[in-house]
């Protein structure tokens, strides 16, 4: 496993354990633990500790899922790091919502005692049923939907590029990127048996299966890539305006067919 997988697994387990501890010992929640008894009376601690525990638990679970996807090579190391950062940052949103909703912000110390605070919540229409629904949406359903969207994008991105080749142009699209290459502008075509060496991704997507979008090569050249790991050889196209493109398909058979078609249009 990569070091980032160990980090995600460790953080995931730590967050789950921390959520359980915060639920069992709410004084661990900052700033609730350091409040005076009068200030604590303004806090809906049942709602707060539940929101914190669920947020930590869901985020921890999603980090473990991310580590699993990385270990099984569904996503690469760069995407794993991006997801880890996104999840940790996204965790802050439901936590801030919970702090504002349950922590009695905006009320003066001693303004309400515990009983009056509960009545105040009811007058605002914040019944237990409503609070449960809000908590469910903000700390469970929303993160799961975001993770589902992310997984859908990964699966969609792992598909090979699509081609529309005519005597006028070569149209390519994949991973949300597309380009139209006029056949008359192509100055050279050559076949590579391996992927070109990449220095950095400038505006593209990379997984363990595909590179699609804009990249910079080790030799300093900028290019567009639409290449799939299982696609076999790579077709390099250069154009009169300085364009550089690397293309193949989802399978070697499709790639050889695409290369033959492009070469036939150049004759």
Buried (B, 14 or more C-beta within 10 A) or exposed (E): EBEBBEBBBEBBBEBBEBBEBBBEEBEBBEEBEEBEEEBBBBBBBEBBBBBBBBBBBBBBBBBBBBBBBBBEEBBBBBBBBBBBEBBEEBBEBBBEBBBEBBBBEEBEEEBBEEEEBEEBBEEEEBEEEEBEEBBEEBBBEBBEEBBEEBBEBBEEBBBBBEBEBEEEBBBBBBBEBBBEBEBEEBEEBEBEEEEBEBEEBEEBBBBBBBBBBBBBBEEEEEBBBBBBBBBBBBBBBBBEEEBBBBBBBBBBEBBBBBBEEBEEBBE
